[in-house]
């Protein structure tokens, strides 16, 4: 399985025609469907349609793609990789050891708004593509067809998209060629449209148009897939994305210019149709609609897969509760999270039913992702500082992009009441969930008391030797939640010594460290008491799913092979036949009792934390433990505050 995964990743990273083809299929689905709705959105801003407006809008598109996507993401962000991985959470993982502890807020704001964008993208792309059929049959039931396609997209996720994904690259190559060729032919009908390359027209539009903020809000839609370039860095590699982007950008600009040329040739009727389908030759319209629908499906699938990856990273960064993750194929990084897939499906269906057509969805689109881009800019500034880049260049970079993205944010805020509230509501809920989860975990860790482990070596050895105590297991395994080196959770010691003393042949303490690197998977083992007590530290990268049972078995195999431990059962009848002893895991689960604290804010936070935790899985499943050999011991999480609202029971004194 490892060989299949590694060869797949190597194929994606290899610079060559195949690598570039795969990159087109993985990375550019979202940004590649933007011609379906950007020009249409510009025409619906209410601004008078004339040459200066169209040239200005196209100039804004060209220079937005250049400044925002090419320079910021391709030239700068793709170099800010975490061992080859990209995306806002991978970037945060590089920075979370900084003294500025509040920096996690930038990461969870960016991640939550990026996830919110993943709800609206499938809805708007598929709806816009199917609406193209109205030019052939005006009474076609667009909504039912759209819902049917969306249902199929989400349904096939459970089976994995390895075989489908192999054809995505070829399909997207044909799609981008279609964009470029049809755009180029349309340009010939109005060659003066090429003046849009001059930024003067963009400046004049912004200076003179009373609806400039609405136009900018529509223009921004052409870059909503830019964050995907950075997030998919680990799948395809910087060189493949950079080279592919040059081709994609050329095809996009040709198509936008072609749409603009058509609009200026049909000013009277332009606002009542979608210019994307209008530039298509009549005999190619059905083919164009099929291709647009296919591109929308590719974009949707990429967004769904990206959501799974983001939440998988968030789980290991302790931003999100552990959820059941499936691996439907052998391709590295291809995940399927059933609960999230269902939640996204319901969300997309509700968006489609709420807004009904793509024109209304455009108002909801773009606002959330603007915030993600702004958060990425701020984190990139901190990253550049850690790399020793001169302060003046960092200030210029952050200042320029904060201004650009701030203007786009202000422009998109104008769409808040028209539909932007929807994605902001989704993003706000996700942010609240992440914020609560982070702070609740801090509270739990704060009130976990620890003790020096070396002070208990002797009593653990005595328990092992005391045959009057019934043997609990041959190998007893605990997950140690103490953060300090050489320390152990006091409730863990209580479980071994006080709460039904547990005799075993070997005691294993598992310490989990979630590394800031994506693919780290390593361990160290220390013998604390020979042939009795062992401490195993597992370092797990933020893209690796914890499978503690599997990893411990591999550790034990190494120790047995090196003759550092003898796992044969101590029962004579089993030992003489070389049968190994059993393993039993014990998880200490602390239950928070609000009555133990008079801090109302803390009680509210922990109550919400408990509710959020219900969407996840319990700790044994989260750690990948064999649940048939796990015992969960629940103990109270005592807050060291005296709650004055709780009366003390009084003793009856007899006279």
N, C-alpha and C positions, 0 to 999 in steps of 0.2 A: 504494500500500500504506500509506503514511504517513497519507493522508487517512482510509482505512478505520479504522486503529487509533485515530487521534485522535477521530474521530466516535464510535467505540464507547466510549472512555473518557469522553468528554463526556456521552454518554447515561447512563452509569452514575452520574456525579456530579451530573447535573441533578436538583434536588429537584422532585418531581412524582410522579404515580401510577406512571408507567413506571419512573422511577429507584428508587422504593421497592419496586416489584415485582421488579426485577432484584436489588436488595439482598437481598430475602428469599431468592432462589434461590442467591445466591453465599455469603452470610455465615452464615446461621442454620441450615444443614443439621445440623451436629453438635449444637448445643445444642437444636435443635428435636426431636431424637429421644430426648432424655434421659427423657421420661415413659414410654418403653417399658420402662425397666429400673430407674429410681431407687426407686420405691415397692416394687417387687418385691425389690430388694436390701435395703431397710430391713426388710421382713418376714422376711428370711432371716438377720437378725443374731442371732436367738435370744432377743431381748427379748420379754417378755410383751406381747401385743397387747391394749391397752386404750385408753381415751379419752386419758389423759394421755400415753401413748407416742406415739400418732398425732398429737395436737395439738402435742406438743413437736417431733416430727420435721418436721411441716409448717411449724411456725414457724421451725425451722432452715433449711428450704428457702427460705422467703419472704425471710428476712433475709440468707441467704447470697447469693441472687440480687441483693438490694438492695446489700449492702455490697461484695461481690466483683465482680459484673458491672456493675451500674449506676454505682456511685460510682467504683471503681478504674479500670475499663476505659472505660466510656462517658464519664464526666465528666472523668477525668484522662488516661488513656493515649491516648485518641483525639486529644488536643491536643498530644501529644508526637510530632509527625510530622516526617519528614525529607523536605521538599519534597513533602508529600502522601502519602508512603509510611509504612506502619506495620509493626509486628512487632519482635521482639526484636533481629534483626540490623540492621534499619533504625535502631533506637534506639542500638545499639552504634556504628554508623557515625557518629552524631552525637558520640559520646563518646571515640572511640579516639585523639584527639589530646591527651587529658588526661594529666597527669603520672603518674597511677596506671596503669602499664602492665599490671598484673595484671587489669585490668577485662575483658580479653578472655576470662578464665576464666569470668566470669559469663555472657558471651554464648554460649560454646560449650557450657557445661553446659545452659543454657536451650534452645539449638537442638537439642542431641542428645536431650534428654528429650522435646521437642516432636515430633521425628521418630519417636521410639519410640512415642509416643501414636498417631501416624498408622498404626501397624501394627495396634494392637488395636481401633481405632474401627470400621473396616469389618467386622471379625469379629463384634464384639458387637452392632452395630446390625442387620446383616442376619440374624444368627442369631436374635435376639430377635423380629424381625418374622416370620420364617418359623415360629418356635415357636408363634405365634398360631394356626396351622393345626391344631395338636394338639387344640384345643378342638372342632374339627369332626371330625377324623380322628386318633385317638390314635396310630395306628401309621404315621403319615406319615413317610417318610424325610427328616427335617429336614436332616441333614448333607449328603447328596448334592445336595439342592435348593439349600442355601446355597452349596456349592462351585460349583455351576453358575452362580448369579447373580454370585458373586465373579469367576469367570472371565470372564464377559461384561463386567463393569465394567472390569476391567483391560485386556481385549482392545480395547475401543473407544477407549481413551486415545490410541492411535497415530493415529487418524483425527481427533482433536480433538473438542471437545464444544460447538462454537459453536452448531450448529443445535439440539442437545439442550438446551443451557444456556438458550436463549431461552424454553423452556417450564418451566424450573425455578421461575421466580418465580410463575407461575400455579399450578403444582402445590403449592408451599409455602404459598401463600395459602390454598388449599383445605385443606391439612393443618392449619394453625394454626387456621382456623375450626372444623375438626372437633374439634381439641383443646378449644377454648374452649366450643363449644356442648354437646358431650357432658359436659364437666366441669360446666358450669352446671346442666344437667338433673339430674346426679347430686347436686349440692349441695342441691337442693330436698328430697332424702330425709333429710338430716341437716343442717339449717341451722346448728346449733351449731358446725359445723366452721369457720365463719368466725372463731371465737375464736382461730384459729391466727395471725391477724395480730398478736396481742399477743405481744411478745417474752418475756413472763413465762414462757410455756409452754416456750420453748426453754431458758431459764435453768434452770427446774425439771428438765427432762429431763437436762441436762448435770450438774446438781448431784446428782441422786438415782439416775439409771440406772447400774447396774453395767456395762452394755454401751455406755456413751456413745461410746466411741471407735469401736466398730463402726458405730454409727448415724451418727456424723459422717463416717466413711469412705464410707458409702452416700450420705449427703446431698451430699457433695462432688461426686458424679457429675453433679449438676444444673448444675454450672458448667464442666464440662470443655471446652465449646465457647467459653468466654469469650475465650480467647487468639485465636480465629479472628476475633473482632470487630476486634481490633487489627491482626492480620496482613493482613486484607482492606481496611484503610483506603484503600490506594491504588487499589483497584478501584472502590470505591463512594462514598467521601467521608464525612466526619464527620457531616454533617447527615442524610444518608440512613440511616446506621447508627443514629444516635441516635433518629430518629423511628420507624424500623422496630422498634427494640428495645422501645420503649414498648408497641407492639402485641403483639410476641412475648411479652414478659414477662407481660402481662395474660392471654394465652391459656394460657401455661404454668402460671401460678398457678391459674387456673380448673380446669385439668385435674388438677393435683396435689390441689387441694381436693376435686374430684369423686372422685378415687381414694380419698382419705382417708375421705370420707363412705361410699363403698361398703364399705370395710374395716370401719368401725365398725358397719355394718348386717349384716356377714357375718363376724364375728370368728372363728367356729369353722372356717371353710373358707378364710379369706383367704390363709393362708400357702401353700396348695397350688396357687394359680392366680396369673396375672398380672393385677393390678387394672386395668391399662390396657385390656385386652380385655374384662374383666368389666363395665366401665361402659358398654360399647357395647350398644345394643339388638340383640337376636338377629338381626333381619332386616338389620342393617347390618354384621354381623361380617365377612362376606367382603369388603365394601367397605373396612372398617377395616384388614383385613390387607393388602389390596392397597395402600392408602394408606401404611401403615406400611412396607411393603417399598419402595415408591417413595421415601419420605422417607429410608430407610436408604441407598438407592442415591445420592440427592442428597448425603447426608452423606459417604458414602464417596468420591464423585467430588470433592467439595470438599477432602477431606483429601489425596487423591492429588495434585490440582493444587497444593495448598498446599505439599506436600512438594517438588514440582518447583521452585516459586518460592523456597523457603527454600534449597535446595541451589544454585540458580543464584546467589543472593546470596552464599552461602558461598564459592563459587568465586572471585568477584571480591574477596572480603575475605581470600582466601588461607587459608581454613579447610578447603578441600576440593579434591581434585584435579579438574582440568578434565575434563569428560565430554562426550560427544556430545549436543548439544541439538538437537531438531527443533522447528519451528514449524508445526504442522499446519493452522493457520488464520491469518487476518489480524488476529485480535483481539490487541491489545497485552497482553503478559504471559502469554499462553497458551502453555505450553511442554510438551514431551514429552521425557523423558529415558529412553531404552529400557532401559538397565542398571538404573536405579532402579525403573522400573515392574516389571521382572521380579523384582528382589530383594524388592520390597514384596509382590508376588503370592505368591511362595514363602513369605514370612514370615506373611502372613495365612492361607494354607492350613495351614501348620504350627500356628498358633495354634488354628484351628478343630479340627484333628485332635487336638491335645494336650488341649484343655479340653472339647471335645465339646458342651457346652451353655452358654447365656448365664449361668447361675447361677455356674458355675466361672470364666467370663471376668470377671465382676464383681470377683473377687478380684484379677485382674491389672490391672484398669482403675483409673485415677485417681492411682496413686502417682507415675508419671513426670511427669504434667502438673502436679502440685502443685509439683514442683521448678522447672518452667518458670515458673510464676506467681511463685514466690519470687524467682527471678533477675530477672524483669521488675520486681518491686517495688524491688529494690536498684538496678537501672539507672535506673528512674524517679526514685529519690531523687537520684542523681548528675545526672540531666537537670534536675530542678527547681533544683538548686543552680546550674547554668550559666545558668539563666534569672533568677537573682537573687531567687528566692523566699526569704522569711525562714527562717533556720535552724530556728526553733521549729516552724514549720509542716511543714518537711521531716521533722524528728524525730518529730513527731506522726503524720504520714502513714506513714513507714517503720516506726515502732514499732508502730502499730496493725496494719498489714498483715503485718508480719513475725510478730507474735503470732498473728493469725488463721490465716495460712498455715502457720505453724509447728505450730499445733494440728492443722490438717488433715493436715500431713505426718506427725505422730506417729500420728494416727488411721489413716492409710493404711499406715503401716509395720507395723501389726498384721496386715495382709493379705500381708506379704512372703512368708512360707512357703507361703501358700495359693495364690499365683499372681503376686503382685507382683514376685517375683524375675525373672519372664520379661521384663517391660518394662524393669526396671532393668538386666538383663543386656544387652538391646538398646541401651538408652541409654548404658550404660557402654562398650560396644564403639564406638559412634559417637563418644563423647567422647574415647576413647583415640585414635581415628583422627584427629580434629580436632586434638587436643593435639600428637600426633606431627607432623602436617603443618605446624602453625604453627612449632614449634621447629626442624624440619628446614630449613624455608625460611630461618629466621634464621641457622642455621649456614652454609648455602650462601652467603647474602649476606655473612656475616661474613668468609668466606675468599675472596671475589672481590676481587682487587686491581685498582685503577684507575690511570689516568695522565691528566695534563692533555692534552686533545685538541689545544689550540693549538700544542703543541710538535711536532706531526706534520703540520701543514698543508703544509709545504714538500715533505716526502717523498711525501705522497699526490699532490701536484701533479706531482712528478717522475715517479712511477710512471705517471700518466695520459699524460705526454708521451713516455715511453720506448717507442717503437714496436718495440724488440727483444723486448719482453715480449708474448706473445700476448694478445689482448684476451679477457678472461674473460666480460664481458657489457657491454652498452651502459649499463645501469643496475644497479648493485650495491646491494642493500638489506640492512642489518644491523639486528637488534633489539638495542639497547644496554641492558644490565642494570645499568649503573652508576647509583647513586642520586644522586650528587653532581652539581651543575650544572657544566657545562664539563668533566666527566670522561668517560672512556670505558673500557670493559672492556679490560684489557690483552690478553686472548686475542683480542679483536676486531682490535686492531692487529696482533697476531701473524699473524692470518689474512690480512690485507691485505698485509703487508710481508714476513713471513718464510716463511710456509707457502704455497709456490707463489705468488709475488707476483701480485696480481690487478689487471690494468689494466682500467679502465672509463672511460666518458665522464662518468658522474655517480655519486657515492657518496651514499647516503641512510642516515642513522642514525635509527631509529625509537625514541623514548622513550615508554614507556607509563606513564601515571599513572592509577591507579584511584581515582576521586574518592569522597568520603564522601556525595555526593548520588546519588539513584537514577537519574535519567535524563540526566545530563550526557553530552554527546557533542560535543566541540569539539577544535580543534587550533590550534597555532601553528607557524610555519615560520621558520627562520632560515638565511640563506645564510652559511655559514662561509667558503667559498672560492668566489668567483664562478664560475659555470658548472662547478663541480666537486663541491663538498661541501655537503650540506644536512642540517640537523637538524630533524626533525619530531617535535613532542611532541603526543601524543594523550591527552586526558583523557576517561576512560570511567567512567560511573556504575556503581554496584554492581548495578544490575538490567539493564545493557546487555551483550549478548553480544559479545565482541571479534570483529571481522571486519576484520583489518588490511589484507588485500589490497583489499577494497572501499573502506575508508576512504582508503588511500594513493592509489588511483585517483582518488577524488574530490578529494584534495589536489592531485594533479598536474594534474588538469583545471583547478582554480582557478589554479595557477601558470602554466600554458600560456595560459590566457585573459588573464591579466594581463601576459603576455610577460616573466615573470621567469625562465623556463627554456625552452630549445628542446629538445624531445624527439626531433626527427628524427634518424634513424640517421646516423652519420658515414661509413658505407660509401657511396661516391659513387653506386653503382647504385641504392641504396635511397633515399638522400637526395634525388636529383633527382625521385623519384616521391612525395616527402613521406611515406615510410613511417617510423613511429616505431621507435626502438630497443627491444630486448627488456629485460625485467626479470628479475633472478634474486635470490632471497632466500637468505641464509646465516644459519643458526641455530647459535650456539655452545652445545653441550650439555656441561656438566661432569659427569663420572662420578666418583662418590665411591669411593675405595679405602680400606677399613678398615685396610690395612697402613700407611697414612701417618699413623695416629694410634694412641697407646697409651691413649686414653680409652675404656674399655669401655662406659660408659654412652652416650657419643656414638655409638660404633660400632653399638650395639644400636638406638638411635633411628634412625640413618640406614638400617639394614637394614630396619626396619619401614617406614620411609618409602618405600623402594624397592618393598616388597611392596604397600603401599597404592597406589602410583603405577600398578600394573598394572591397576587397575580404571578408570583414566582413559585419556585419549588423549594422544598425543605433542604436543610443543609446537607444531609447525606446524599441526596440526589445531585445537589449543586456541586459537590466535591467528587462526584463520580464514584461513590462507594457502593459496594455490593450490599444492597439494603437487607439481604437475608442474614447478614452477619453484623448488623449495626444495632446498638442500643442507644437511645437518646435519653439522657437524664436531664430533666428540667429542674432548674434552680432559680430562685428569685434574683433579679438584678436590683440590689439594694442601693438606693440613692442616699448619700450621707447628709441628708437634711432632715431635721425633725419637723414633721408636719403638725403644726399646731392645731389643725382642724380635727385631728383624730384624738378622741378621749382615751385616757388610760383607764383600764378596768381596775376597780377598787376592791380591796380585800374586805370581807365582812369581819368585823371585830366583835366577838361575843363578849357580853358584859358579865 
